[in-house]
Amino acid sequence: IFLLLFTISFSGETRYNKDKILQGQGVDEPLSATGFRQADAAGLFLSNVKFTHVFSSDLLRAKQTAAAILGKNRFCKDLEIKYDARLRERKYGVAEGRPLADLKAMAKDAGEQCPSFTPPGGETLDEVRERARDFFEFLCQLAVELEQKEHSKPDAPGRSSGTSGEQFVFPWTNDCSEAELSSEGGGSSMVLDANILVVSHGAYMRNWIGYFVSDLNCTLPANLTKSQLSSVSPNTGISHFIIKLENGNLLKPKITCVCLNQDSHL
């Protein structure tokens, strides 16, 4: 089973992004004019990718980003976007709607580093990671059920024939090494059970990727630095993962990161 996961790890820019004000979950700002341009650019970049599923955070900035991306797609304009609260940004409690500098001051007063500090009423990093883990396991289960459904059809072609699943084209040739694509099954096209677009938020995605790396031993691009791994994605930054589930084993997914937080479309 192959599950291909595209992630737009950050929605487009909002006015609050530009002014360095924390949004979290309590501030539901729309995209700015720049944010809509970024989302359109991401949509054009992914316009030839045929997605089977699209999931988005149910916060407005993510919903608008997902809609803009699908609006540019050649194959998926009518695909239903499913909104999921598990994809929301980290909750920052009393710090939401306040400048990022205030959060840093709170962390300093508490004697903690800002990224790991939890303001009153906010989510801990472990709580965010648990949401990410729960959603990822849901995606893996979805892929397994799709594959089982395909094989239960009368006269279903076998995977070895090369006709099962879809052939997907990836726009990554200039943004990652060919070895990273070909090592997972055949260069710029491969047979997949699901090709999933996920639109979420920066702090959330940093935790999700941390879960992939620390808990699931995700294989990373050879040229990726530690600072790149821990940094928050730029607005509409795109990450691309290939997940392989051997014999439907949900406990041991093999994850390869092809691209992380790339922004060549901007």
C-alpha positions in Angstrom: 0.0 0.0 0.0 1.2 3.5 -0.8 -0.2 6.6 0.7 1.0 9.8 -0.7 0.7 12.8 1.6 1.1 16.3 0.3 1.0 18.9 3.1 0.6 22.6 2.7 2.1 23.1 6.2 1.0 26.7 6.6 -2.0 28.6 5.3 -1.5 31.8 3.3 -0.6 35.1 5.0 -3.1 37.0 7.2 -2.9 40.5 8.5 -2.0 39.1 11.9 0.9 37.1 10.4 2.3 40.2 8.9 2.0 42.1 12.2 3.5 39.2 14.2 0.3 38.7 16.3 -0.5 35.2 17.5 -3.7 33.7 16.0 -3.8 30.2 17.4 -7.4 28.9 17.4 -9.1 31.9 19.0 -8.4 34.4 16.2 -10.0 33.4 12.9 -8.6 36.0 10.5 -9.2 35.7 6.7 -6.3 35.7 4.3 -4.8 39.0 3.3 -4.4 40.0 -0.4 -0.9 38.6 -0.2 -2.2 35.4 1.3 -4.7 34.9 -1.5 -1.8 35.4 -4.0 0.3 32.8 -2.2 -2.5 30.3 -2.2 -3.1 30.8 -5.9 0.6 30.3 -6.5 0.6 27.1 -4.6 -2.5 26.0 -6.5 -0.8 26.7 -9.8 2.3 24.7 -8.6 0.1 21.7 -7.8 -2.4 22.2 -10.7 -1.4 18.9 -12.4 -1.6 16.8 -9.3 -4.6 14.6 -9.1 -5.6 14.4 -5.5 -7.9 11.7 -4.2 -8.7 13.5 -0.9 -8.4 17.0 0.5 -8.4 17.8 4.3 -8.1 21.2 5.9 -8.2 22.8 9.3 -11.6 24.3 9.9 -10.1 27.7 10.6 -10.9 30.3 8.0 -7.3 31.0 6.7 -6.8 27.3 6.0 -10.2 26.8 4.4 -9.6 29.7 2.1 -6.1 28.4 1.2 -7.5 24.9 0.4 -10.3 26.3 -1.7 -7.8 28.5 -3.7 -5.5 25.5 -4.3 -8.3 23.3 -5.6 -9.6 26.2 -7.7 -6.4 26.1 -9.8 -6.4 22.3 -10.1 -7.0 20.7 -13.5 -8.5 17.5 -12.1 -10.0 18.2 -8.7 -12.0 21.5 -8.8 -15.1 19.6 -7.6 -13.4 17.4 -5.0 -15.0 17.9 -1.5 -12.8 19.5 1.1 -13.2 17.8 4.5 -12.6 20.1 7.5 -11.1 18.6 10.6 -10.6 20.3 13.9 -7.5 18.0 14.6 -5.7 20.1 12.0 -6.2 23.4 13.8 -3.2 25.5 14.8 -1.8 25.2 18.3 -4.0 26.8 20.9 -2.1 29.7 22.7 -4.7 30.5 25.3 -4.3 34.0 26.8 -1.6 34.9 24.3 -3.9 34.7 21.3 -4.6 38.0 19.7 -1.4 39.5 21.3 2.0 40.2 19.8 4.5 37.3 19.6 6.8 39.5 21.8 4.3 39.1 24.6 4.5 35.3 24.4 8.3 35.5 24.4 8.1 37.7 27.5 5.8 35.3 29.3 8.2 32.4 28.5 11.2 34.4 29.8 9.3 35.3 33.0 8.6 31.5 33.5 12.2 30.6 32.8 11.3 28.6 29.7 12.2 28.7 26.0 9.5 30.2 23.9 8.7 27.3 21.5 8.1 24.9 24.4 6.3 27.3 26.7 2.6 26.8 27.3 0.7 30.0 28.2 -2.3 29.8 30.5 -5.2 28.2 28.6 -2.9 27.0 25.8 -2.0 23.5 24.5 1.2 21.8 25.4 3.4 20.5 22.7 2.5 16.9 23.7 -1.2 17.7 23.2 -0.6 19.1 19.8 1.5 16.1 18.8 -1.3 13.8 20.1 -3.8 15.6 17.7 -1.3 15.1 14.8 -0.7 11.4 15.7 -4.5 10.8 15.8 -5.1 12.4 12.4 -2.1 10.6 10.8 -3.4 7.2 12.0 -6.8 8.2 10.6 -5.2 8.8 7.2 -3.3 5.5 7.3 -6.6 3.7 8.2 -8.2 5.4 5.3 -5.6 4.2 2.9 -5.9 0.6 4.1 -9.7 0.7 3.7 -9.4 2.1 0.2 -7.0 -0.7 -0.8 -9.2 -3.4 0.8 -12.2 -2.0 -1.1 -10.3 -2.0 -4.3 -9.3 -5.7 -3.9 -12.8 -6.8 -2.9 -14.2 -5.7 -6.3 -14.9 -8.5 -8.8 -12.0 -9.0 -11.3 -9.9 -6.4 -9.5 -6.5 -6.1 -11.2 -3.5 -7.0 -9.1 -1.0 -4.4 -8.1 1.8 -6.3 -9.8 0.0 -5.7 -13.1 0.7 -2.0 -12.8 -2.9 -1.0 -13.5 -4.2 -0.8 -9.9 -4.3 2.6 -8.2 -3.6 5.9 -10.0 -0.5 7.3 -11.7 0.4 10.6 -10.1 2.7 13.3 -11.5 4.8 15.2 -9.0 6.1 18.8 -9.6 9.2 18.2 -7.6 12.0 17.7 -10.1 13.7 21.0 -9.4 13.2 20.9 -5.6 14.5 17.5 -4.5 17.0 14.9 -5.6 15.8 12.3 -8.1 17.2 9.7 -5.8 14.6 10.5 -3.2 11.7 10.0 -5.6 13.1 7.0 -7.4 14.0 5.2 -4.2 10.4 5.1 -3.3 9.2 3.5 -6.6 9.9 4.8 -10.0 10.9 8.4 -10.5 8.2 11.0 -11.3 5.2 8.6 -11.3 4.2 5.7 -9.1 1.2 3.6 -8.2 -0.6 4.9 -5.1 -3.7 4.1 -3.2 -4.3 7.7 -2.0 -2.9 11.1 -2.9 -3.9 13.4 -0.1 -3.7 17.2 0.3 -3.6 18.5 3.8 -3.8 22.2 4.6 -2.9 23.2 8.2 -0.7 25.7 10.1 2.9 26.3 10.9 3.3 25.4 14.6 1.0 22.4 14.2 3.0 21.1 11.2 6.3 21.6 13.0 5.0 19.3 15.7 3.6 16.8 13.2 6.9 16.6 11.4 8.7 16.2 14.8 6.4 13.2 15.4 7.3 11.7 12.0 11.0 12.1 12.7 11.3 11.2 16.4 8.5 8.6 16.7 8.3 7.1 13.2 11.9 7.4 12.0 11.0 9.4 8.9 13.7 9.4 6.3 14.8 13.0 5.5 16.3 14.6 2.4 20.1 14.3 2.6 20.7 18.0 2.3 18.3 19.0 5.1 19.9 20.9 8.0 18.8 20.7 11.7 17.7 24.4 11.6 15.5 23.7 8.5 13.9 20.8 10.3 13.0 22.8 13.3 11.9 26.0 11.6 8.3 27.0 10.9 7.2 26.8 7.3 6.8 29.9 5.2 3.2 30.8 4.3 2.0 28.1 1.8 5.3 26.2 2.2 4.8 22.7 0.8 6.1 19.5 2.3 5.8 16.2 0.5 5.8 12.7 2.2 5.5 9.2 0.8 4.1 6.7 3.3 4.3 3.0 2.7 2.2 0.5 4.7 3.5 -3.0 4.3 0.6 -5.5 4.3 -1.7 -3.0 5.8 0.5 -2.7 9.0 -0.6 0.6 10.6 1.9 0.2 13.4 5.1 0.5 11.2 4.6 3.0 8.4 7.7 3.7 6.3 7.8 7.4 5.8 10.1 9.3 3.3 10.2 13.1 3.3 10.8 14.2 -0.3 10.6 17.9 0.2 10.2 20.0 3.4 8.7 23.6 3.6 9.7 24.3 0.0 8.5 27.7 -1.4 9.8 27.8 -5.0 6.2 28.6 -6.1 6.4 32.0 -4.3 
